[in-house]
Amino acid sequence: MGFLISFNRKMYLTAYINNLESKITDITAQKLNLTDTITKLTSEISDIGNTDSPAVKKLEARKAELENLDKQLDMQMQKLQSQLQAANTELQSADQSLQQNIQRSFTYNMGG
């Protein structure tokens, strides 16, 4: 019974870790796109030069929105990385438990 529980726990944690890693990869891609867009907006703002123009104000507002979104993605990334670290620790525990169950299953008591 302990073996099956440990095995199922390990399988669940592995799937959960894969899911977290996938989410982290998606957020990383989103952040790269945001960084590219922010860089382009910064370039457009400096090309216009006139900081009082309505176009610059609009671009700066959009840039501020994207920077805020980038901060939110950073917070999500930190949360997911914390969850990933905890899940990896739990997976190590599940591995140890599984190894102990396997060892118990194949240990023969030869003494009376």
DSSP file (Angstrom, degrees, kcal/mol; ACC not computed):
  #  RESIDUE AA STRUCTURE BP1 BP2  ACC     N-H-->O    O-->H-N    N-H-->O    O-->H-N    TCO  KAPPA ALPHA  PHI   PSI    X-CA   Y-CA   Z-CA
    1    1 A M     >        0   0    0      0, 0.0     4,-2.0     0, 0.0     5,-0.2   0.000 360.0 360.0 360.0 -43.6    0.0    0.0    0.0
    2    2 A G  H  >  +     0   0    0      1,-0.2     4,-2.5     2,-0.2     5,-0.2   0.858 360.0  55.5 -62.3 -36.1    2.8    2.5    0.9
    3    3 A F  H  > S+     0   0    0      2,-0.2     4,-2.7     1,-0.2    -1,-0.2   0.936 108.2  46.6 -62.6 -47.1    4.5    1.8   -2.5
    4    4 A L  H  > S+     0   0    0      2,-0.2     4,-2.7     1,-0.2     5,-0.2   0.889 112.8  49.4 -64.9 -39.5    1.4    2.7   -4.5
    5    5 A I  H  X S+     0   0    0     -4,-2.0     4,-2.5     2,-0.2    -1,-0.2   0.935 113.6  46.2 -64.3 -45.9    0.7    5.9   -2.4
    6    6 A S  H  X S+     0   0    0     -4,-2.5     4,-2.3     2,-0.2    -2,-0.2   0.903 113.6  49.1 -63.8 -41.1    4.4    7.0   -2.9
    7    7 A F  H  X S+     0   0    0     -4,-2.7     4,-2.3     2,-0.2    -2,-0.2   0.930 112.8  46.5 -65.2 -45.7    4.3    6.2   -6.6
    8    8 A N  H  X S+     0   0    0     -4,-2.7     4,-2.6     2,-0.2    -2,-0.2   0.895 111.6  52.0 -64.0 -39.8    1.0    8.1   -7.1
    9    9 A R  H  X S+     0   0    0     -4,-2.5     4,-2.6    -5,-0.2    -1,-0.2   0.912 110.2  48.8 -61.4 -43.3    2.3   11.0   -5.1
   10   10 A K  H  X S+     0   0    0     -4,-2.3     4,-2.3     2,-0.2    -2,-0.2   0.904 111.5  49.2 -64.1 -41.8    5.5   11.1   -7.2
   11   11 A M  H  X S+     0   0    0     -4,-2.3     4,-2.1     2,-0.2    -2,-0.2   0.912 112.2  48.3 -64.9 -42.6    3.5   11.0  -10.5
   12   12 A Y  H  X S+     0   0    0     -4,-2.6     4,-2.5     1,-0.2    -2,-0.2   0.938 112.6  48.1 -62.0 -47.4    1.2   13.8   -9.3
   13   13 A L  H  X S+     0   0    0     -4,-2.6     4,-2.7     1,-0.2    -2,-0.2   0.875 109.4  53.2 -63.7 -37.6    4.1   16.0   -8.2
   14   14 A T  H  X S+     0   0    0     -4,-2.3     4,-2.3     2,-0.2    -1,-0.2   0.923 111.4  45.6 -63.2 -44.1    5.9   15.4  -11.5
   15   15 A A  H  X S+     0   0    0     -4,-2.1     4,-2.1     2,-0.2    -2,-0.2   0.903 113.2  50.5 -65.0 -40.7    2.8   16.5  -13.5
   16   16 A Y  H  X S+     0   0    0     -4,-2.5     4,-2.4     2,-0.2    -2,-0.2   0.910 110.4  49.2 -63.4 -43.3    2.4   19.5  -11.2
   17   17 A I  H  X S+     0   0    0     -4,-2.7     4,-2.7     2,-0.2     5,-0.2   0.908 109.9  51.5 -63.1 -42.9    6.0   20.5  -11.7
   18   18 A N  H  X S+     0   0    0     -4,-2.3     4,-2.0     1,-0.2    -1,-0.2   0.900 110.0  50.0 -60.3 -40.4    5.7   20.2  -15.4
   19   19 A N  H  X S+     0   0    0     -4,-2.1     4,-2.2     2,-0.2    -2,-0.2   0.924 111.3  48.0 -63.5 -46.0    2.6   22.4  -15.3
   20   20 A L  H  X S+     0   0    0     -4,-2.4     4,-2.5     1,-0.2    -2,-0.2   0.917 111.3  50.6 -61.8 -43.7    4.5   25.1  -13.2
   21   21 A E  H  X S+     0   0    0     -4,-2.7     4,-2.2     1,-0.2    -1,-0.2   0.876 109.2  51.9 -63.2 -36.8    7.5   25.0  -15.5
   22   22 A S  H  X S+     0   0    0     -4,-2.0     4,-2.3    -5,-0.2    -1,-0.2   0.917 110.0  48.3 -64.4 -43.4    5.1   25.5  -18.5
   23   23 A K  H  X S+     0   0    0     -4,-2.2     4,-2.5     2,-0.2    -2,-0.2   0.898 110.6  51.3 -63.4 -40.7    3.5   28.5  -16.9
   24   24 A I  H  X S+     0   0    0     -4,-2.5     4,-2.4     1,-0.2    -1,-0.2   0.903 109.6  50.4 -63.3 -41.0    6.9   29.9  -16.1
   25   25 A T  H  X S+     0   0    0     -4,-2.2     4,-2.1     2,-0.2    -2,-0.2   0.912 110.3  49.8 -62.8 -42.9    8.0   29.5  -19.7
   26   26 A D  H  X S+     0   0    0     -4,-2.3     4,-2.3     1,-0.2    -2,-0.2   0.918 111.5  48.0 -62.4 -43.7    4.8   31.2  -20.9
   27   27 A I  H  X S+     0   0    0     -4,-2.5     4,-2.7     1,-0.2    -1,-0.2   0.896 109.2  54.0 -64.9 -39.5    5.4   34.2  -18.5
   28   28 A T  H  X S+     0   0    0     -4,-2.4     4,-2.1     1,-0.2    -1,-0.2   0.913 109.2  48.2 -60.3 -42.6    9.0   34.4  -19.7
   29   29 A A  H  X S+     0   0    0     -4,-2.1     4,-2.1     2,-0.2    -2,-0.2   0.909 111.4  50.1 -64.7 -41.7    7.8   34.7  -23.3
   30   30 A Q  H  X S+     0   0    0     -4,-2.3     4,-2.5     1,-0.2    -2,-0.2   0.908 110.0  50.8 -61.9 -41.7    5.3   37.3  -22.3
   31   31 A K  H  X S+     0   0    0     -4,-2.7     4,-2.7     2,-0.2    -1,-0.2   0.880 108.1  52.2 -65.3 -37.4    7.9   39.3  -20.5
   32   32 A L  H  X S+     0   0    0     -4,-2.1     4,-2.1     2,-0.2    -1,-0.2   0.919 110.9  47.4 -63.9 -42.5   10.2   39.1  -23.5
   33   33 A N  H  X S+     0   0    0     -4,-2.1     4,-2.4     2,-0.2    -2,-0.2   0.909 112.5  49.8 -64.3 -41.8    7.4   40.5  -25.8
   34   34 A L  H  X S+     0   0    0     -4,-2.5     4,-3.0     2,-0.2     5,-0.2   0.919 109.2  51.3 -62.2 -43.8    6.7   43.2  -23.2
   35   35 A T  H  X S+     0   0    0     -4,-2.7     4,-2.3     1,-0.2    -1,-0.2   0.904 110.4  49.5 -61.1 -41.2   10.3   44.2  -23.0
   36   36 A D  H  X S+     0   0    0     -4,-2.1     4,-2.1     2,-0.2    -1,-0.2   0.925 113.0  46.5 -63.1 -44.8   10.5   44.4  -26.8
   37   37 A T  H  X S+     0   0    0     -4,-2.4     4,-2.5     2,-0.2    -2,-0.2   0.905 112.1  50.2 -65.4 -42.3    7.4   46.6  -27.0
   38   38 A I  H  X S+     0   0    0     -4,-3.0     4,-2.5     1,-0.2    -1,-0.2   0.898 109.7  51.6 -62.7 -40.7    8.6   48.9  -24.1
   39   39 A T  H  X S+     0   0    0     -4,-2.3     4,-2.1    -5,-0.2    -1,-0.2   0.910 110.1  48.7 -62.5 -42.1   11.9   49.3  -25.9
   40   40 A K  H  X S+     0   0    0     -4,-2.1     4,-2.5     2,-0.2    -2,-0.2   0.910 111.6  49.3 -64.5 -42.1   10.1   50.3  -29.1
   41   41 A L  H  X S+     0   0    0     -4,-2.5     4,-2.6     2,-0.2    -2,-0.2   0.908 109.7  51.5 -63.7 -41.2    7.9   52.8  -27.3
   42   42 A T  H  X S+     0   0    0     -4,-2.5     4,-2.2     1,-0.2    -1,-0.2   0.905 110.7  49.0 -61.3 -41.3   10.9   54.3  -25.6
   43   43 A S  H  X S+     0   0    0     -4,-2.1     4,-2.0     2,-0.2    -2,-0.2   0.911 111.1  49.2 -64.8 -42.9   12.5   54.7  -29.0
   44   44 A E  H  X S+     0   0    0     -4,-2.5     4,-2.0     2,-0.2    -2,-0.2   0.905 110.3  51.5 -62.9 -41.7    9.4   56.3  -30.4
   45   45 A I  H  X S+     0   0    0     -4,-2.6     4,-2.1     1,-0.2    -2,-0.2   0.921 111.8  45.8 -62.0 -44.4    9.2   58.7  -27.5
   46   46 A S  H  < S+     0   0    0     -4,-2.2    -1,-0.2     1,-0.2    -2,-0.2   0.827 109.6  55.7 -71.0 -29.3   12.8   59.8  -27.9
   47   47 A D  H  < S+     0   0    0     -4,-2.0    -1,-0.2     1,-0.2    -2,-0.2   0.885 108.6  47.3 -67.0 -38.4   12.4   60.1  -31.7
   48   48 A I  H  < S-     0   0    0     -4,-2.0     2,-1.2     1,-0.1    -2,-0.2   0.926  83.8-176.5 -69.8 -44.2    9.5   62.6  -31.2
   49   49 A G     <  +     0   0    0     -4,-2.1     2,-1.0    -5,-0.2    -1,-0.1  -0.098  45.5 106.7  80.1 -39.8   11.5   64.5  -28.6
   50   50 A N    >   -     0   0    0     -2,-1.2     3,-1.4     1,-0.2     6,-0.3  -0.633  50.4-168.4 -78.9 104.2    8.7   67.0  -27.7
   51   51 A T  T 3  S+     0   0    0     -2,-1.0    -1,-0.2     1,-0.3    -2,-0.1   0.633  82.3  57.8 -71.4 -12.9    7.7   65.8  -24.2
   52   52 A D  T 3  S+     0   0    0      4,-0.1    -1,-0.3    -3,-0.0    -2,-0.1   0.513  80.4 110.2 -93.7  -4.9    4.6   68.1  -24.2
   53   53 A S  S <> S-     0   0    0     -3,-1.4     4,-2.1     1,-0.1     5,-0.2  -0.388  74.2-126.4 -73.6 149.0    3.1   66.6  -27.4
   54   54 A P  H  > S+     0   0    0      0, 0.0     4,-2.3     0, 0.0     5,-0.2   0.841 110.0  57.7 -61.2 -33.3   -0.1   64.6  -27.1
   55   55 A A  H  > S+     0   0    0      2,-0.2     4,-2.4     1,-0.2     5,-0.2   0.917 107.4  46.7 -64.2 -42.4    1.5   61.7  -29.0
   56   56 A V  H  > S+     0   0    0     -6,-0.3     4,-3.0     2,-0.2     5,-0.2   0.913 110.8  52.3 -65.7 -42.3    4.3   61.5  -26.4
   57   57 A K  H  X S+     0   0    0     -4,-2.1     4,-2.1     1,-0.2    -2,-0.2   0.907 111.2  47.6 -59.4 -42.0    1.8   61.6  -23.5
   58   58 A K  H  X S+     0   0    0     -4,-2.3     4,-2.2     2,-0.2    -2,-0.2   0.918 113.2  47.5 -66.3 -43.5   -0.1   58.8  -25.1
   59   59 A L  H  X S+     0   0    0     -4,-2.4     4,-2.5     1,-0.2    -2,-0.2   0.894 111.7  50.5 -65.2 -39.7    3.0   56.7  -25.7
   60   60 A E  H  X S+     0   0    0     -4,-3.0     4,-2.4     2,-0.2    -1,-0.2   0.880 109.6  50.7 -65.8 -37.2    4.2   57.3  -22.1
   61   61 A A  H  X S+     0   0    0     -4,-2.1     4,-2.1    -5,-0.2    -2,-0.2   0.920 111.9  47.2 -64.9 -43.0    0.8   56.2  -20.8
   62   62 A R  H  X S+     0   0    0     -4,-2.2     4,-2.3     1,-0.2    -2,-0.2   0.905 111.5  51.3 -64.3 -41.3    1.0   53.0  -22.8
   63   63 A K  H  X S+     0   0    0     -4,-2.5     4,-2.4     1,-0.2    -2,-0.2   0.907 108.7  51.2 -62.3 -42.1    4.6   52.4  -21.7
   64   64 A A  H  X S+     0   0    0     -4,-2.4     4,-2.1     2,-0.2    -1,-0.2   0.894 109.2  51.2 -62.9 -40.1    3.5   52.9  -18.0
   65   65 A E  H  X S+     0   0    0     -4,-2.1     4,-2.3     1,-0.2    -2,-0.2   0.927 111.7  47.0 -61.3 -44.7    0.7   50.4  -18.5
   66   66 A L  H  X S+     0   0    0     -4,-2.3     4,-2.3     1,-0.2    -2,-0.2   0.870 110.4  51.8 -67.8 -36.4    3.1   47.8  -20.0
   67   67 A E  H  X S+     0   0    0     -4,-2.4     4,-1.8     2,-0.2    -1,-0.2   0.877 109.7  50.3 -66.3 -36.5    5.6   48.4  -17.2
   68   68 A N  H  X S+     0   0    0     -4,-2.1     4,-2.1     2,-0.2    -2,-0.2   0.915 110.2  49.6 -65.0 -43.5    2.9   47.8  -14.7
   69   69 A L  H  X S+     0   0    0     -4,-2.3     4,-2.4     1,-0.2    -2,-0.2   0.888 108.0  54.5 -61.7 -39.1    1.9   44.6  -16.5
   70   70 A D  H  X S+     0   0    0     -4,-2.3     4,-2.1     1,-0.2    -1,-0.2   0.895 107.4  49.9 -61.7 -40.8    5.6   43.6  -16.4
   71   71 A K  H  X S+     0   0    0     -4,-1.8     4,-2.1     2,-0.2    -1,-0.2   0.892 109.6  51.2 -64.7 -39.9    5.7   44.0  -12.7
   72   72 A Q  H  X S+     0   0    0     -4,-2.1     4,-2.3     1,-0.2    -2,-0.2   0.905 109.6  49.9 -64.0 -40.7    2.6   41.9  -12.3
   73   73 A L  H  X S+     0   0    0     -4,-2.4     4,-2.7     2,-0.2    -1,-0.2   0.875 107.6  54.7 -65.3 -36.2    4.2   39.2  -14.4
   74   74 A D  H  X S+     0   0    0     -4,-2.1     4,-2.5     2,-0.2    -2,-0.2   0.921 108.7  48.1 -60.4 -43.7    7.3   39.4  -12.2
   75   75 A M  H  X S+     0   0    0     -4,-2.1     4,-2.2     2,-0.2    -2,-0.2   0.913 112.3  48.5 -64.8 -42.1    5.1   38.8   -9.1
   76   76 A Q  H  X S+     0   0    0     -4,-2.3     4,-2.7     1,-0.2    -2,-0.2   0.914 111.1  51.4 -61.9 -42.0    3.4   35.8  -10.8
   77   77 A M  H  X S+     0   0    0     -4,-2.7     4,-2.7     1,-0.2    -2,-0.2   0.913 109.4  49.3 -62.2 -43.7    6.8   34.5  -11.8
   78   78 A Q  H  X S+     0   0    0     -4,-2.5     4,-2.1     2,-0.2    -1,-0.2   0.909 111.6  49.5 -62.2 -41.9    8.0   34.7   -8.2
   79   79 A K  H  X S+     0   0    0     -4,-2.2     4,-2.3     2,-0.2    -2,-0.2   0.934 113.0  46.3 -62.4 -46.3    4.9   33.0   -6.9
   80   80 A L  H  X S+     0   0    0     -4,-2.7     4,-2.6     1,-0.2    -2,-0.2   0.883 111.1  52.0 -65.3 -38.2    5.3   30.2   -9.5
   81   81 A Q  H  X S+     0   0    0     -4,-2.7     4,-2.4     2,-0.2    -1,-0.2   0.873 109.4  50.1 -67.0 -35.7    9.0   29.8   -8.7
   82   82 A S  H  X S+     0   0    0     -4,-2.1     4,-2.3     2,-0.2    -2,-0.2   0.920 112.2  47.3 -65.1 -43.7    8.2   29.5   -5.0
   83   83 A Q  H  X S+     0   0    0     -4,-2.3     4,-2.6     2,-0.2    -2,-0.2   0.886 111.6  51.5 -63.7 -38.5    5.6   26.8   -5.7
   84   84 A L  H  X S+     0   0    0     -4,-2.6     4,-2.5     2,-0.2    -2,-0.2   0.911 109.2  49.6 -64.8 -42.6    8.1   25.1   -8.0
   85   85 A Q  H  X S+     0   0    0     -4,-2.4     4,-2.0     2,-0.2    -2,-0.2   0.921 112.8  47.1 -62.5 -43.9   10.7   25.1   -5.3
   86   86 A A  H  X S+     0   0    0     -4,-2.3     4,-2.5     1,-0.2    -2,-0.2   0.907 112.4  50.0 -64.1 -41.6    8.3   23.7   -2.8
   87   87 A A  H  X S+     0   0    0     -4,-2.6     4,-2.5     2,-0.2    -2,-0.2   0.884 109.3  51.3 -66.2 -38.2    7.1   21.0   -5.3
   88   88 A N  H  X S+     0   0    0     -4,-2.5     4,-2.1     2,-0.2    -1,-0.2   0.894 110.2  49.3 -65.6 -38.5   10.7   20.0   -6.0
   89   89 A T  H  X S+     0   0    0     -4,-2.0     4,-1.8     2,-0.2    -2,-0.2   0.924 112.4  48.0 -63.5 -43.8   11.3   19.6   -2.3
   90   90 A E  H  X S+     0   0    0     -4,-2.5     4,-2.4     1,-0.2    -2,-0.2   0.875 109.0  54.4 -63.8 -37.8    8.2   17.5   -2.0
   91   91 A L  H  X S+     0   0    0     -4,-2.5     4,-2.6     2,-0.2    -1,-0.2   0.895 105.7  52.2 -64.4 -39.8    9.2   15.4   -5.0
   92   92 A Q  H  X S+     0   0    0     -4,-2.1     4,-2.3     2,-0.2    -1,-0.2   0.905 110.0  49.2 -61.0 -40.5   12.5   14.7   -3.3
   93   93 A S  H  X S+     0   0    0     -4,-1.8     4,-2.4     2,-0.2    -2,-0.2   0.910 110.7  49.8 -64.2 -42.1   10.6   13.5   -0.2
   94   94 A A  H  X S+     0   0    0     -4,-2.4     4,-2.6     2,-0.2    -2,-0.2   0.889 109.2  52.5 -64.6 -38.8    8.4   11.4   -2.4
   95   95 A D  H  X S+     0   0    0     -4,-2.6     4,-2.7     2,-0.2    -2,-0.2   0.927 110.1  47.8 -61.4 -44.9   11.4    9.9   -4.1
   96   96 A Q  H  X S+     0   0    0     -4,-2.3     4,-2.4     2,-0.2    -2,-0.2   0.914 112.7  48.6 -62.7 -42.9   13.0    9.0   -0.7
   97   97 A S  H  X S+     0   0    0     -4,-2.4     4,-2.3     2,-0.2    -1,-0.2   0.907 111.7  49.6 -63.7 -41.8    9.7    7.5    0.5
   98   98 A L  H  X S+     0   0    0     -4,-2.6     4,-2.5     2,-0.2    -2,-0.2   0.918 110.6  50.0 -63.6 -43.9    9.4    5.5   -2.7
   99   99 A Q  H  X S+     0   0    0     -4,-2.7     4,-2.6     1,-0.2    -2,-0.2   0.904 110.5  50.2 -61.9 -41.1   13.0    4.2   -2.4
  100  100 A Q  H  X S+     0   0    0     -4,-2.4     4,-2.5     2,-0.2    -1,-0.2   0.905 110.9  49.3 -64.2 -40.5   12.3    3.2    1.2
  101  101 A N  H  X S+     0   0    0     -4,-2.3     4,-2.0     2,-0.2    -2,-0.2   0.888 112.0  48.2 -66.5 -38.5    9.2    1.3    0.1
  102  102 A I  H  X S+     0   0    0     -4,-2.5     4,-1.6     2,-0.2    -2,-0.2   0.926 111.7  50.1 -65.6 -43.5   11.0   -0.5   -2.6
  103  103 A Q  H  < S+     0   0    0     -4,-2.6     4,-0.4     1,-0.2    -2,-0.2   0.911 111.4  48.1 -61.7 -43.1   13.8   -1.4   -0.3
  104  104 A R  H >< S+     0   0    0     -4,-2.5     3,-0.7     1,-0.2    -1,-0.2   0.875 109.3  54.3 -64.0 -37.1   11.3   -2.8    2.3
  105  105 A S  H 3< S+     0   0    0     -4,-2.0    -1,-0.2     1,-0.2    -2,-0.2   0.819 115.1  38.3 -68.0 -30.4    9.5   -4.8   -0.4
  106  106 A F  T 3< S+     0   0    0     -4,-1.6     2,-0.6    -3,-0.2    -1,-0.2   0.283  90.4 102.7-107.9  10.9   12.7   -6.5   -1.5
  107  107 A T    <   -     0   0    0     -3,-0.7     2,-0.4    -4,-0.4    -4,-0.0  -0.837  58.5-154.9 -93.9 123.8   14.4   -7.0    1.8
  108  108 A Y        -     0   0    0     -2,-0.6     2,-0.9     2,-0.0    -2,-0.1  -0.827  10.7-138.2-102.3 136.6   14.0  -10.6    3.0
  109  109 A N        +     0   0    0     -2,-0.4    -2,-0.0     1,-0.2     0, 0.0  -0.817  26.8 171.8 -93.2 105.4   14.2  -11.5    6.6
  110  110 A M        +     0   0    0     -2,-0.9     2,-0.3     2,-0.0    -1,-0.2   0.634  49.2  93.8 -90.3 -15.5   16.3  -14.6    6.8
  111  111 A G              0   0    0      1,-0.1    -2,-0.0     0, 0.0     0, 0.0  -0.629 360.0 360.0 -83.4 139.9   16.5  -14.8   10.6
  112  112 A G              0   0    0     -2,-0.3    -1,-0.1     0, 0.0    -2,-0.0   0.365 360.0 360.0 -37.9 360.0   14.0  -16.9   12.4
